[in-house]
Amino acid sequence: MDDTTPEQTEMLLQFQDLTGIDSLSRCKEILVSYNWNLEMAISGVKCWFQDQFNQNEGREQVLNHHQIPGQFQTPEQRVREQTRPIPLNIFHPNQRIYYASAVRRPMDWVTWIKWLFAFPFRFTFSTVVDLVVFFYRFFVPDPRSRITDPYGDVRSFIDKFEQLYGFMHPHFERMTFSQAMQKAKTEFRFLIVYLTDFTNEDCKSFNTNCLLNPEVYEYINNNALFWACSVETPEGFRVTKIFRTRYEPFVAVVCLRDNRLTVVGRIEGAQSAESFLQRIRRVINDNTSYVRAARSEADDRNLSRLLRDQQDDAYQESLKRDREKAKQKAEEEMKKQQEEDAIRQQKEMKKQKKVEMKLLKRTIRESFPPELAAGDTDALPLAFKMPSGDRINRIFNCHDSLFLLRNFVFCQPKCPPKFDIMKSFPRKCLPHPDTSSSEDMDKSLKDFGLSKNEMLFVQQTFDSEDEESETGESIAESTTSLPAEESKATTNDADVVENPEIESLEGELDFVASDDSSSDDDDDDDEDDDDDMEENDEIDAMP
């Protein structure tokens, strides 16, 4: 870092702070590749990082031409980037052109005679020289036609101009001609292009009389960008080919007109400060309205784009809210549908369960052995009192198992899904298949101690309050639907427990009188009705 000036060192530290690059040597390499143009170097680094981000995200790299020189660009690519052509209209019909001949015409007759005699020799010499140069260029190209460092050409001109004429001059743009054109286009400003030759006497006079004039450079600094270069350098020579100049000094005024960069004024030859300033003002004043219109149009486009972006953002936000609402609504509908499906499935399961239960009851009922006659020695007439208050009678065989007794109760239409059979005296519960062993369930009715004409009570048991009985009534409904005589029967049951003789007598009376209170089966099942009628007939025939 010893070969850097204090200004370059300060620029280097500033560049490092702005870009975050740790290596000072790398920062210096980048700045040198941009000829110590801090603004261009930062822009190049920014564009390169943007390209890297786009590449990592899988997007198209639209900024490939912006890369960090020295490592990611060859010198030819860097020169091609700095000299990228920009469309320029140099033959506009309303263009103002001012010429000031550099040839000094003779004023007296002596000078006129000298000029007249020297003209053939001068014409012949210039013609021969032009022909020699023309054929010479076929073999040896003009060194100015090969551009190697356009930014260095501009900077060398500025340094030489300041060395010869000082620092009181128009503000020179430290960039290539293409970059100056792009800046004038994006900022909607006038661009004054100045091409000179330090060896030309007219150019020296123009530099001294015009560019160093305070009124001239103050007006230029306030109203336009000023770019200058020497025609002796490749960059300046390239610009002369673009404008097709005749001789130097050459001044062109460029602005944005009809949506295109256009040369609206040309001044060639030596000029006085007054005439140059007057012509520059006229050209700028004549085209200020076009520049303002272009700036206003661009502002309108930017405003429209901003409004469109805001509308797009608002639309996207609204669309996002609508999607969230639609999603929430769909979730609610799905949840509701799932609940309805669950309820419907539960109902179907209950319905299927009822159908299976009816089929099971019918199957069990069909497998029952025939009922014994009342006078049979093994006959064991029993009465059952259902939770609904109905009474059912049947004559069993004393050798029948408790399992058969329980199946008989289970097959009754008004039997609850879950039940226990209670014996009145002594009061106890008959074995249940879920809590008792198979040996207990296989015991005969006689071994269990059941006597003739005994009343057995069927009590409903359940796991939850929502469980429904076989008849479709809830537990609460079946409980509250008991007739008033049920409470009386419950009271009598308590009395029976206290007085066994009264209970036995009432059991016999109830069994004999059960002809009027015996229950019928469902209307839909004719076979059950026939069975009940036969049972009632047998009971009526009992003594």
C-alpha positions as CSV (number, residue, x, y, z in Angstrom):
1,M,0.0,0.0,0.0
2,D,3.1,2.3,-0.1
3,D,2.5,3.3,-3.7
4,T,-1.0,4.8,-3.1
5,T,-1.6,8.4,-2.5
6,P,-3.5,9.8,0.5
7,E,-6.6,10.3,-1.6
8,Q,-6.4,6.7,-2.9
9,T,-5.8,5.4,0.6
10,E,-8.9,7.2,1.9
11,M,-10.9,6.0,-1.1
12,L,-9.6,2.5,-0.5
13,L,-10.8,2.5,3.2
14,Q,-14.1,4.0,2.2
15,F,-14.6,1.3,-0.4
16,Q,-13.8,-1.4,2.1
17,D,-16.3,0.0,4.6
18,L,-19.1,0.1,2.0
19,T,-18.5,-3.3,0.5
20,G,-17.4,-5.3,3.6
21,I,-14.4,-6.9,1.8
22,D,-11.8,-7.8,4.3
23,S,-8.7,-7.9,2.1
24,L,-7.3,-4.5,1.3
25,S,-5.3,-5.9,-1.6
26,R,-8.5,-7.2,-3.1
27,C,-10.2,-3.8,-2.7
28,K,-7.2,-2.1,-4.3
29,E,-7.4,-4.6,-7.2
30,I,-11.0,-3.8,-7.8
31,L,-10.5,0.0,-7.6
32,V,-7.5,-0.2,-10.0
33,S,-9.6,-2.1,-12.5
34,Y,-12.1,0.7,-12.3
35,N,-9.4,3.3,-12.5
36,W,-10.1,4.4,-9.0
37,N,-13.7,5.4,-9.8
38,L,-15.4,4.7,-6.4
39,E,-18.9,5.0,-7.7
40,M,-18.4,2.6,-10.6
41,A,-16.5,0.1,-8.4
42,I,-19.3,0.0,-5.8
43,S,-21.9,-0.4,-8.5
44,G,-20.0,-3.2,-10.0
45,V,-19.6,-5.0,-6.7
46,K,-23.3,-4.6,-5.9
47,C,-24.3,-6.0,-9.3
48,W,-22.0,-8.9,-8.9
49,F,-23.4,-9.8,-5.6
50,Q,-26.9,-9.5,-7.0
51,D,-25.9,-12.0,-9.7
52,Q,-24.6,-14.4,-7.2
53,F,-27.8,-14.2,-5.2
54,N,-29.9,-14.8,-8.3
55,Q,-27.7,-17.8,-9.1
56,N,-28.1,-19.2,-5.7
57,E,-31.9,-18.7,-5.9
58,G,-32.1,-20.4,-9.3
59,R,-33.1,-17.2,-11.1
60,E,-31.9,-15.9,-14.4
61,Q,-28.8,-13.7,-14.2
62,V,-29.9,-10.5,-15.9
63,L,-26.8,-8.6,-14.7
64,N,-24.1,-10.7,-16.1
65,H,-22.4,-7.7,-17.8
66,H,-21.9,-6.2,-14.3
67,Q,-19.0,-8.1,-12.8
68,I,-16.0,-7.3,-10.6
69,P,-13.2,-6.7,-13.1
70,G,-9.8,-8.3,-12.5
71,Q,-11.1,-11.6,-11.5
72,F,-14.5,-12.1,-13.2
73,Q,-13.9,-10.0,-16.4
74,T,-11.1,-10.0,-18.9
75,P,-9.7,-6.7,-20.1
76,E,-11.5,-7.0,-23.4
77,Q,-14.9,-7.6,-21.6
78,R,-14.2,-4.6,-19.4
79,V,-13.4,-2.3,-22.4
80,R,-16.5,-3.6,-24.2
81,E,-18.6,-2.8,-21.1
82,Q,-17.2,0.7,-20.8
83,T,-17.7,1.5,-24.5
84,R,-21.1,-0.1,-25.0
85,P,-22.8,1.8,-27.8
86,I,-26.0,3.8,-27.0
87,P,-28.4,4.8,-29.8
88,L,-27.8,8.4,-30.8
89,N,-29.5,10.5,-33.4
90,I,-26.8,12.8,-34.9
91,F,-28.9,14.0,-37.9
92,H,-31.9,15.6,-36.3
93,P,-33.7,18.0,-38.7
94,N,-34.0,20.8,-36.1
95,Q,-30.4,20.6,-35.1
96,R,-28.6,23.9,-34.8
97,I,-25.1,23.8,-36.4
98,Y,-22.5,26.6,-36.0
99,Y,-19.2,26.6,-37.9
100,A,-16.2,28.8,-37.4
101,S,-13.6,28.1,-40.0
102,A,-10.1,27.7,-38.8
103,V,-8.7,29.0,-42.1
104,R,-7.4,32.5,-42.1
105,R,-8.6,34.2,-45.2
106,P,-6.2,36.9,-46.7
107,M,-7.1,40.5,-46.1
108,D,-4.6,42.5,-48.3
109,W,-3.6,41.9,-51.9
110,V,0.0,40.8,-51.0
111,T,-1.2,38.0,-48.8
112,W,-3.8,37.1,-51.4
113,I,-1.2,36.8,-54.2
114,K,1.0,34.6,-51.9
115,W,-2.0,32.4,-51.0
116,L,-3.0,32.1,-54.7
117,F,0.5,31.0,-55.8
118,A,0.9,28.6,-52.9
119,F,-2.6,27.0,-53.4
120,P,-1.5,24.5,-56.1
121,F,1.5,23.4,-54.1
122,R,-0.6,23.1,-50.9
123,F,-3.4,21.2,-52.6
124,T,-0.9,18.8,-54.2
125,F,1.0,18.3,-51.0
126,S,-2.2,17.6,-49.0
127,T,-3.6,15.3,-51.6
128,V,-0.4,13.3,-51.7
129,V,-0.2,13.1,-48.0
130,D,-3.8,11.9,-47.7
131,L,-3.2,9.2,-50.3
132,V,0.0,8.0,-48.6
133,V,-1.8,7.9,-45.3
134,F,-4.8,6.2,-46.9
135,F,-2.7,3.3,-48.3
136,Y,-0.4,3.2,-45.3
137,R,-3.4,2.5,-43.0
138,F,-4.1,-0.7,-45.0
139,F,-0.9,-2.1,-43.6
140,V,-0.5,-0.2,-40.3
141,P,-3.8,0.5,-38.6
142,D,-4.3,3.8,-36.7
143,P,-3.2,3.1,-33.0
144,R,-6.1,5.2,-31.9
145,S,-8.6,2.7,-33.3
146,R,-7.7,0.1,-30.7
147,I,-9.2,1.1,-27.3
148,T,-7.5,-0.4,-24.3
149,D,-8.4,2.0,-21.4
150,P,-11.3,4.4,-22.2
151,Y,-11.6,5.6,-18.6
152,G,-7.8,6.2,-18.4
153,D,-8.0,8.3,-21.6
154,V,-10.6,10.6,-20.0
155,R,-8.7,10.8,-16.8
156,S,-5.4,11.6,-18.6
157,F,-7.1,14.4,-20.5
158,I,-8.5,15.9,-17.3
159,D,-5.1,15.7,-15.6
160,K,-3.4,17.4,-18.5
161,F,-6.0,20.1,-18.8
162,E,-5.7,21.0,-15.2
163,Q,-2.0,20.9,-15.4
164,L,-2.0,23.4,-18.3
165,Y,-5.0,25.7,-17.4
166,G,-5.6,25.2,-13.7
167,F,-8.7,24.0,-11.9
168,M,-11.1,26.9,-12.7
169,H,-13.0,25.1,-15.6
170,P,-16.3,23.3,-16.2
171,H,-16.8,20.2,-14.1
172,F,-15.5,17.3,-16.2
173,E,-17.4,14.0,-15.9
174,R,-14.9,11.3,-14.9
175,M,-16.4,8.5,-16.9
176,T,-16.4,7.1,-20.4
177,F,-18.5,8.6,-23.2
178,S,-21.1,5.8,-23.1
179,Q,-21.4,6.2,-19.3
180,A,-21.9,9.9,-19.7
181,M,-24.6,9.3,-22.3
182,Q,-26.3,6.9,-20.0
183,K,-26.2,9.3,-17.1
184,A,-27.7,12.1,-19.2
185,K,-30.5,9.8,-20.3
186,T,-31.3,8.6,-16.8
187,E,-31.1,12.0,-15.2
188,F,-32.8,13.9,-18.0
189,R,-30.1,16.5,-18.4
190,F,-28.2,18.1,-21.2
191,L,-24.8,16.7,-22.1
192,I,-22.1,18.9,-23.7
193,V,-19.5,16.9,-25.5
194,Y,-16.1,18.6,-26.1
195,L,-13.4,17.2,-28.3
196,T,-10.1,19.0,-28.5
197,D,-6.5,18.6,-29.6
198,F,-3.8,20.1,-27.3
199,T,-1.5,20.6,-30.3
200,N,-4.1,22.7,-32.2
201,E,-3.9,26.5,-31.9
202,D,-7.6,26.9,-32.3
203,C,-8.2,24.4,-29.5
204,K,-5.7,26.3,-27.2
205,S,-7.5,29.5,-27.9
206,F,-10.9,28.0,-27.2
207,N,-9.7,26.5,-24.0
208,T,-8.2,29.8,-22.8
209,N,-11.0,32.2,-24.0
210,C,-14.1,30.1,-23.5
211,L,-13.7,27.2,-21.0
212,L,-11.8,29.4,-18.5
213,N,-14.4,32.1,-18.7
214,P,-16.4,32.2,-15.3
215,E,-19.7,32.9,-17.0
216,V,-19.2,30.0,-19.4
217,Y,-18.3,27.3,-16.9
218,E,-20.8,28.5,-14.3
219,Y,-23.6,28.3,-16.8
220,I,-22.4,24.9,-18.0
221,N,-22.1,23.6,-14.4
222,N,-25.7,24.7,-13.6
223,N,-27.4,23.5,-16.7
224,A,-25.7,20.5,-18.2
225,L,-23.2,17.7,-17.8
226,F,-19.8,18.3,-19.4
227,W,-17.7,15.5,-20.9
228,A,-14.4,16.2,-22.7
229,C,-11.6,14.1,-24.2
230,S,-8.7,14.6,-26.5
231,V,-8.9,13.3,-30.1
232,E,-5.3,12.1,-29.7
233,T,-6.5,9.2,-27.4
234,P,-8.5,6.2,-28.6
235,E,-11.6,7.2,-26.6
236,G,-11.7,10.7,-28.1
237,F,-10.9,9.3,-31.6
238,R,-13.9,6.9,-31.2
239,V,-16.2,9.8,-30.3
240,T,-15.1,11.8,-33.4
241,K,-16.1,8.8,-35.5
242,I,-19.5,8.8,-33.8
243,F,-20.2,12.6,-34.4
244,R,-18.3,12.7,-37.7
245,T,-16.5,15.8,-36.9
246,R,-14.5,17.9,-39.4
247,Y,-12.1,19.8,-37.3
248,E,-11.5,20.8,-33.6
249,P,-12.5,22.2,-31.3
250,F,-15.8,20.4,-31.5
251,V,-18.8,20.9,-29.2
252,A,-22.0,19.0,-29.3
253,V,-25.1,19.3,-27.2
254,V,-27.0,16.1,-26.6
255,C,-30.4,15.7,-24.8
256,L,-33.3,13.3,-24.7
257,R,-35.8,14.2,-27.4
258,D,-38.6,12.1,-28.7
259,N,-37.6,9.3,-26.3
260,R,-34.1,9.1,-27.9
261,L,-30.8,10.8,-27.3
262,T,-30.4,13.4,-30.0
263,V,-27.7,15.9,-31.0
264,V,-29.6,19.2,-30.9
265,G,-26.5,21.5,-31.5
266,R,-23.1,21.4,-33.0
267,I,-20.4,24.0,-32.7
268,E,-17.1,23.5,-34.6
269,G,-14.1,25.8,-34.7
270,A,-12.8,28.5,-32.5
271,Q,-15.4,30.6,-30.7
272,S,-15.3,33.7,-28.6
273,A,-16.7,33.4,-25.1
274,E,-19.7,35.6,-25.9
275,S,-20.7,33.9,-29.1
276,F,-20.2,30.4,-27.6
277,L,-22.2,31.2,-24.5
278,Q,-25.0,32.8,-26.6
279,R,-25.2,29.7,-28.9
280,I,-25.1,27.3,-26.0
281,R,-28.0,29.1,-24.3
282,R,-30.0,29.2,-27.5
283,V,-29.6,25.5,-28.0
284,I,-30.5,24.7,-24.4
285,N,-33.4,27.1,-24.3
286,D,-34.9,25.7,-27.5
287,N,-34.8,22.1,-26.2
288,T,-35.6,22.6,-22.5
289,S,-39.3,21.9,-23.1
290,Y,-38.5,18.5,-24.6
291,V,-36.3,17.6,-21.7
292,R,-38.9,18.7,-19.2
293,A,-41.6,16.8,-21.1
294,A,-39.4,13.6,-21.0
295,R,-38.8,14.1,-17.3
296,S,-42.5,14.7,-16.7
297,E,-43.4,11.6,-18.7
298,A,-40.9,9.6,-16.8
299,D,-42.3,10.9,-13.5
300,D,-45.7,9.9,-14.7
301,R,-44.5,6.5,-15.6
302,N,-42.8,6.1,-12.2
303,L,-45.9,7.3,-10.5
304,S,-48.1,5.0,-12.5
305,R,-45.7,2.1,-11.7
306,L,-45.7,3.1,-8.1
307,L,-49.5,3.2,-8.0
308,R,-49.6,-0.1,-9.9
309,D,-47.2,-1.7,-7.5
310,Q,-49.3,-0.4,-4.6
311,Q,-52.4,-1.7,-6.2
312,D,-50.7,-5.1,-6.8
313,D,-49.6,-5.2,-3.2
314,A,-53.1,-4.4,-2.0
315,Y,-54.6,-6.9,-4.4
316,Q,-52.1,-9.6,-3.2
317,E,-52.9,-8.7,0.4
318,S,-56.6,-8.9,-0.3
319,L,-56.2,-12.1,-2.2
320,K,-54.2,-13.5,0.7
321,R,-56.9,-12.6,3.1
322,D,-59.6,-14.1,0.8
323,R,-57.5,-17.3,0.6
324,E,-57.2,-17.4,4.3
325,K,-60.9,-16.9,4.8
326,A,-61.7,-19.5,2.1
327,K,-59.3,-21.9,3.8
328,Q,-60.8,-21.2,7.2
329,K,-64.3,-21.7,5.8
330,A,-63.3,-24.9,4.0
331,E,-61.7,-26.1,7.3
332,E,-64.9,-25.3,9.2
333,E,-67.1,-27.0,6.5
334,M,-64.8,-30.0,6.6
335,K,-65.0,-30.1,10.4
336,K,-68.7,-29.8,10.2
337,Q,-68.9,-32.4,7.6
338,Q,-66.8,-34.7,9.7
339,E,-69.0,-34.2,12.7
340,E,-72.1,-34.9,10.6
341,D,-70.4,-38.0,9.2
342,A,-69.5,-39.1,12.7
343,I,-73.1,-38.6,13.9
344,R,-74.5,-40.3,10.8
345,Q,-72.0,-43.1,11.2
346,Q,-72.9,-43.4,14.9
347,K,-76.6,-43.6,14.0
348,E,-75.9,-46.1,11.3
349,M,-73.9,-48.2,13.8
350,K,-76.7,-48.0,16.3
351,K,-79.2,-48.9,13.6
352,Q,-77.1,-51.8,12.5
353,K,-76.6,-52.8,16.1
354,K,-80.4,-52.9,16.6
355,V,-80.9,-54.9,13.4
356,E,-78.2,-57.4,14.5
357,M,-79.8,-57.5,18.0
358,K,-83.2,-58.3,16.5
359,L,-81.7,-61.0,14.3
360,L,-79.9,-62.4,17.3
361,K,-83.0,-62.4,19.4
362,R,-85.0,-64.1,16.7
363,T,-82.3,-66.7,16.3
364,I,-82.2,-67.4,20.0
365,R,-86.0,-67.4,20.2
366,E,-86.2,-70.0,17.5
367,S,-83.7,-72.2,19.3
368,F,-85.7,-72.3,22.5
369,P,-87.0,-75.7,23.6
370,P,-90.8,-76.0,23.7
371,E,-92.5,-74.8,26.8
372,L,-93.7,-77.6,29.2
373,A,-97.2,-78.1,30.2
374,A,-98.4,-76.7,33.6
375,G,-99.0,-80.2,35.0
376,D,-95.6,-81.6,34.2
377,T,-93.6,-82.7,37.2
378,D,-90.5,-80.8,35.9
379,A,-92.5,-77.7,35.2
380,L,-91.2,-74.5,36.8
381,P,-93.6,-71.5,36.1
382,L,-91.8,-68.2,36.6
383,A,-92.8,-64.6,36.2
384,F,-90.6,-61.7,35.1
385,K,-91.2,-58.0,35.8
386,M,-89.6,-55.7,33.2
387,P,-88.2,-52.2,34.0
388,S,-91.2,-50.8,32.0
389,G,-93.7,-52.5,34.4
390,D,-94.7,-55.3,32.0
391,R,-94.9,-58.8,33.3
392,I,-93.9,-61.9,31.3
393,N,-94.7,-65.5,32.3
394,R,-93.1,-68.8,31.1
395,I,-93.1,-72.4,32.3
396,F,-89.5,-73.6,32.3
397,N,-88.0,-77.0,32.9
398,C,-86.5,-77.2,36.3
399,H,-83.4,-78.7,34.7
400,D,-83.0,-75.7,32.3
401,S,-79.8,-73.7,32.8
402,L,-79.5,-70.1,34.0
403,F,-78.1,-69.2,30.6
404,L,-81.4,-70.3,29.0
405,L,-83.3,-68.3,31.5
406,R,-81.3,-65.2,30.7
407,N,-81.7,-65.7,26.9
408,F,-85.4,-65.8,27.4
409,V,-85.4,-62.5,29.1
410,F,-83.0,-61.1,26.5
411,C,-85.3,-62.0,23.6
412,Q,-88.2,-60.0,25.1
413,P,-89.1,-56.8,23.1
414,K,-88.9,-54.5,26.0
415,C,-85.8,-55.9,27.5
416,P,-83.0,-53.4,28.0
417,P,-79.6,-54.0,26.3
418,K,-77.9,-54.6,29.6
419,F,-79.8,-56.0,32.5
420,D,-79.5,-58.0,35.7
421,I,-82.1,-60.5,37.0
422,M,-82.9,-60.1,40.7
423,K,-84.4,-62.8,42.9
424,S,-86.9,-61.4,45.4
425,F,-86.3,-63.8,48.4
426,P,-83.7,-64.0,49.4
427,R,-82.9,-60.9,47.4
428,K,-79.9,-61.5,45.3
429,C,-78.7,-61.2,41.7
430,L,-78.6,-64.1,39.4
431,P,-75.2,-64.8,37.8
432,H,-74.2,-62.6,35.0
433,P,-72.2,-64.0,32.0
434,D,-69.7,-61.2,32.2
435,T,-68.9,-61.6,35.9
436,S,-69.6,-65.3,36.5
437,S,-68.0,-68.5,35.3
438,S,-69.5,-70.9,32.8
439,E,-70.1,-73.4,35.6
440,D,-72.3,-71.0,37.4
441,M,-74.2,-70.2,34.2
442,D,-74.7,-73.9,33.5
443,K,-76.4,-74.6,36.8
444,S,-80.0,-75.6,36.6
445,L,-82.8,-73.5,37.8
446,K,-83.6,-76.1,40.5
447,D,-80.0,-76.1,41.8
448,F,-80.1,-72.3,42.0
449,G,-83.1,-72.5,44.3
450,L,-85.8,-71.0,42.1
451,S,-89.3,-72.1,43.2
452,K,-92.5,-72.3,41.3
453,N,-94.5,-69.2,40.6
454,E,-91.6,-67.0,41.7
455,M,-91.3,-63.4,40.6
456,L,-88.0,-62.3,39.1
457,F,-87.2,-58.6,38.6
458,V,-85.3,-57.4,35.5
459,Q,-83.2,-54.4,36.3
460,Q,-81.6,-52.2,33.7
461,T,-77.8,-51.5,33.9
462,F,-75.9,-49.1,31.7
463,D,-72.5,-47.5,31.2
464,S,-73.5,-44.0,30.1
465,E,-76.5,-41.8,30.2
466,D,-76.6,-41.6,26.4
467,E,-77.0,-45.3,25.8
468,E,-80.4,-46.2,24.3
469,S,-82.5,-49.2,25.1
470,E,-83.6,-51.8,22.5
471,T,-86.9,-50.1,22.0
472,G,-85.3,-46.9,21.0
473,E,-86.1,-45.1,24.3
474,S,-83.4,-43.6,26.4
475,I,-82.6,-44.7,29.8
476,A,-84.0,-41.6,31.4
477,E,-87.2,-42.0,29.3
478,S,-87.6,-45.7,30.2
479,T,-87.1,-44.9,33.8
480,T,-89.6,-42.0,33.9
481,S,-92.2,-43.9,31.9
482,L,-92.8,-46.4,34.6
483,P,-96.5,-46.4,35.7
484,A,-97.6,-45.4,39.1
485,E,-98.1,-49.0,40.1
486,E,-94.4,-49.6,39.7
487,S,-93.6,-47.5,42.7
488,K,-96.2,-49.5,44.6
489,A,-94.7,-52.7,43.4
490,T,-91.3,-51.5,44.7
491,T,-92.9,-50.8,48.1
492,N,-94.5,-54.2,48.1
493,D,-91.1,-55.7,47.3
494,A,-89.6,-54.1,50.3
495,D,-92.4,-55.4,52.4
496,V,-91.9,-58.9,50.9
497,V,-88.3,-58.8,52.0
498,E,-89.4,-58.0,55.6
499,N,-92.3,-60.6,55.5
500,P,-91.5,-63.7,53.4
501,E,-95.0,-65.2,53.8
502,I,-96.8,-62.1,52.4
503,E,-94.3,-61.9,49.5
504,S,-94.9,-65.6,48.6
505,L,-98.6,-65.1,48.7
506,E,-98.5,-61.9,46.6
507,G,-96.3,-63.7,44.1
508,E,-98.9,-66.5,43.7
509,L,-101.7,-63.9,43.3
510,D,-99.7,-61.9,40.8
511,F,-98.8,-65.0,38.8
512,V,-102.5,-66.1,38.6
513,A,-103.7,-62.5,37.7
514,S,-101.0,-62.0,35.1
515,D,-103.5,-63.0,32.4
516,D,-104.7,-59.4,32.2
517,S,-101.3,-57.7,32.3
518,S,-99.1,-60.0,30.1
519,S,-97.3,-58.1,27.4
520,D,-97.7,-58.6,23.7
521,D,-94.8,-58.5,21.2
522,D,-94.2,-55.9,18.5
523,D,-96.9,-55.6,15.8
524,D,-94.2,-56.2,13.2
525,D,-93.4,-59.7,14.6
526,D,-96.4,-62.0,14.2
527,E,-94.6,-65.1,15.5
528,D,-93.9,-63.4,18.9
529,D,-97.6,-62.5,19.2
530,D,-98.6,-66.2,18.6
531,D,-96.1,-67.3,21.3
532,D,-97.5,-64.9,23.8
533,M,-101.1,-66.1,23.1
534,E,-100.1,-69.7,23.7
535,E,-98.3,-68.8,26.9
536,N,-101.4,-66.9,28.1
537,D,-103.6,-69.9,27.3
538,E,-101.4,-72.2,29.3
539,I,-101.4,-69.8,32.2
540,D,-105.2,-69.6,32.2
541,A,-105.3,-73.4,32.2
542,M,-103.3,-73.5,35.4
543,P,-105.3,-74.4,38.7
